[in-house]
Amino acid sequence: MGYLAKLRVWRGDKSGGQLVDHSVEVSEGEVVLDIIHRLQATQAPDLAVRWNCKAGKCGSCAAEINGRPRLMCMTRMNTFAEDEEITVTPMRTFPVIKDLVTDVSFNYEKAREVPAFDPPKDLAPGEYRMAQVDVQRSQEFRKCIECFMCQNVCHVIRDHEDNKEAFSGPRFLMRIAELDMHPLDQTDRKNMAQEEHGLGMCNITKCCTEVCPEHIKITDNAIIPMKERVVDNKYDPLVWLGRTITRRKSD
């Protein structure tokens, strides 16, 4: 049996906006995206919302529901009480284009700054070999659907607009870690992570891990190990000694 949900949806654009109240019919088994689509079809045909797969795999419908970043297509209506007011707003970290649609181009700019996988020059793609443990570690990071909710909750960029130039955010620090941990990648990405992508600005509050819809342990399995690699590379006396000996031999 259906009921009427109390929905508050942010309407506006980059110049400003406000929350607008609606009552929308809900049927059994529906998710928030279904209700947004019904609102669009019956009351607000000009409502802008981004979505694609409706299966939790494209990341397009990320928004803030009752203040928490979630995928609208994976947030079931039966997780809310029937008399509960549900607020849907755009992701706060990124500029609003219209209504629930934000400009996430910042993330694509950061993606272009990460050098691609750099395999050995003497190996053809069919000759790549990896230990299973390395495959499994990489596979966790590659589950990312680029919903950018981790970027949205990261307070380093959420609360400090001027940090965006120097800090790539958890999604791309994870990408750098994935490549640096790849046994066939030839590029040393440790200094790059620290100097060019702002690894040191992350203070591991784990908010990115908490909102990841793919349950990737971004902080524990990518960012913290990458910080440890950077420290080892810069301050471990054995690493320093090895580099010194190698330089002397090459001279």
C-alpha positions in Angstrom: 0.0 0.0 0.0 1.3 3.4 -1.0 1.6 6.6 1.0 2.5 10.3 0.5 6.1 11.2 1.4 7.1 14.6 2.6 9.9 15.7 0.3 12.0 18.8 0.4 14.1 19.3 -2.8 16.6 22.0 -3.4 15.7 24.0 -6.5 18.0 26.7 -8.0 21.2 27.3 -9.9 24.6 28.9 -9.3 23.0 32.2 -8.5 21.1 30.7 -5.5 18.0 28.7 -4.6 15.9 27.2 -1.9 14.3 24.1 -0.6 10.8 23.4 -2.0 8.2 21.2 -0.2 6.4 18.5 -2.1 4.1 15.5 -1.3 4.9 12.6 -3.5 3.2 9.2 -3.7 5.4 6.3 -2.7 4.8 2.6 -3.7 6.3 -0.5 -2.1 9.9 -1.3 -3.0 10.8 2.1 -4.4 14.0 4.1 -4.0 14.6 7.9 -3.7 15.3 8.2 -7.4 11.9 6.7 -8.2 10.3 9.4 -6.1 12.4 12.1 -7.7 11.3 10.8 -11.1 7.6 10.8 -10.0 8.0 14.4 -8.8 9.5 15.3 -12.1 6.7 13.6 -14.1 3.8 14.9 -12.0 4.7 18.2 -10.4 8.1 19.6 -11.4 8.9 18.9 -15.1 11.8 21.3 -15.1 13.6 19.6 -12.2 17.2 18.8 -13.1 18.6 15.5 -11.9 21.5 13.4 -13.2 21.1 9.6 -13.4 22.0 6.8 -15.8 22.0 3.1 -14.7 19.6 3.1 -11.7 21.6 0.1 -10.5 24.3 1.6 -8.3 27.1 1.3 -10.9 27.4 4.6 -12.7 27.6 7.0 -9.7 25.6 9.6 -11.6 22.7 10.1 -9.1 24.8 11.0 -6.1 23.2 13.6 -3.9 22.8 14.5 -0.2 19.8 12.9 1.4 19.0 14.3 4.9 22.5 15.7 4.8 24.4 12.5 4.0 25.9 11.8 0.6 24.1 8.8 -1.0 23.2 7.3 -4.3 19.5 8.1 -4.8 19.1 4.8 -6.8 20.4 2.7 -3.8 18.6 4.6 -1.0 15.3 2.7 -0.3 12.3 4.6 0.8 11.4 2.0 3.5 14.5 3.1 5.4 12.6 6.3 6.3 9.5 6.5 8.5 6.4 7.3 6.4 5.9 10.6 8.3 9.6 11.5 8.1 10.5 14.6 6.1 13.2 13.7 3.5 15.5 16.4 2.2 17.3 16.0 -1.1 20.1 18.5 -1.9 23.0 18.6 -4.4 26.5 17.6 -3.4 27.8 20.6 -1.5 31.5 20.5 -2.5 30.9 21.1 -6.2 29.3 24.2 -8.0 25.6 23.8 -8.7 24.5 23.8 -12.3 20.8 23.4 -11.7 18.7 21.8 -8.9 20.4 18.5 -8.1 23.0 18.6 -10.8 26.5 19.8 -9.9 29.6 20.6 -11.9 32.0 17.8 -11.1 34.6 18.8 -13.8 37.1 19.4 -11.0 37.4 15.6 -10.7 38.1 15.1 -14.4 40.8 17.8 -14.3 42.5 15.9 -11.4 42.2 12.6 -13.3 44.1 14.0 -16.2 47.0 15.0 -13.9 47.6 11.4 -12.9 50.0 9.7 -15.4 48.7 6.5 -16.9 49.9 3.0 -16.1 53.5 2.7 -17.2 54.4 -0.9 -18.0 57.9 -2.2 -18.8 58.9 -1.4 -22.4 60.1 -4.9 -23.1 56.8 -6.6 -22.3 53.8 -6.9 -24.6 50.3 -6.7 -22.9 49.8 -10.4 -23.2 53.0 -11.0 -21.3 52.1 -9.2 -18.1 52.3 -11.5 -15.0 51.2 -10.6 -11.5 50.9 -12.5 -8.2 47.3 -13.1 -7.2 47.7 -11.0 -4.0 48.6 -8.0 -6.2 45.7 -8.6 -8.5 43.3 -8.7 -5.5 44.7 -5.5 -4.1 44.3 -3.6 -7.4 40.8 -5.0 -7.9 39.5 -3.4 -4.7 40.5 0.0 -5.9 39.1 -0.6 -9.4 35.6 -1.1 -8.0 35.3 2.7 -7.8 32.3 3.9 -9.8 33.4 7.6 -9.6 30.3 8.9 -7.8 32.7 11.4 -6.2 30.9 11.2 -2.9 34.3 10.6 -1.3 35.5 13.9 -2.9 32.3 15.6 -1.7 32.8 14.7 2.0 36.5 15.3 2.1 36.7 18.4 4.3 40.1 19.4 2.9 38.3 20.5 -0.3 34.7 20.8 1.0 35.5 23.5 3.5 38.5 25.1 1.7 38.0 26.1 -1.9 41.6 27.3 -2.2 42.9 23.8 -1.5 41.5 22.4 -4.7 44.5 23.4 -6.8 47.0 21.6 -4.6 44.8 18.6 -3.4 43.4 15.9 -5.6 41.2 14.3 -3.1 40.7 10.7 -1.9 39.5 9.3 -5.3 42.7 10.2 -7.1 45.1 9.6 -4.2 43.6 6.1 -4.3 44.3 5.9 -8.1 47.9 7.0 -7.5 48.2 4.3 -4.7 46.8 1.7 -7.0 49.4 2.4 -9.7 52.3 2.7 -7.2 51.4 -0.7 -5.7 51.2 -2.3 -9.2 54.3 -4.5 -9.6 54.6 -3.7 -13.3 54.2 0.1 -13.1 57.6 1.7 -13.7 56.8 5.2 -12.5 57.8 6.3 -9.0 54.6 8.0 -7.8 55.6 8.7 -4.2 57.0 12.2 -4.6 54.2 12.9 -7.1 51.6 12.0 -4.5 53.2 14.2 -1.9 54.4 17.2 -3.9 51.8 17.4 -6.7 48.6 15.9 -5.3 48.7 16.9 -1.7 48.9 13.6 0.1 50.2 15.2 3.2 47.0 17.4 3.5 44.9 14.3 4.2 44.5 13.8 8.0 42.8 10.4 7.6 39.4 11.1 9.2 38.0 8.2 7.1 34.9 10.2 6.0 35.7 9.1 2.4 35.6 5.4 3.4 32.4 5.8 5.3 30.4 7.1 2.3 31.8 4.8 -0.4 29.0 2.8 -1.9 31.4 0.1 -3.1 32.8 -0.3 0.5 36.4 0.4 -0.7 38.7 0.9 2.3 40.1 4.1 0.8 41.9 5.3 3.9 43.2 2.0 5.3 44.2 0.3 2.1 45.2 3.2 -0.1 46.0 6.5 1.6 47.6 5.3 4.8 49.9 2.8 2.9 50.8 5.5 0.4 51.7 7.9 3.3 53.9 5.1 4.7 55.6 4.6 1.3 56.3 8.3 1.1 57.9 8.3 4.6 59.9 5.3 3.9 61.1 6.8 0.6 62.2 10.1 2.3 63.3 9.1 5.8 64.2 5.4 6.0 68.0 5.2 6.5 68.2 1.8 4.7 66.4 3.3 1.6 68.7 6.3 1.7 71.8 4.0 1.9 70.5 1.9 -1.0 70.0 5.0 -3.2 73.4 6.3 -2.3 75.2 3.1 -3.2 73.2 2.8 -6.4 74.2 6.4 -7.4 77.9 5.7 -6.7 77.9 2.6 -8.8 76.3 4.4 -11.7 78.9 7.2 -11.4 
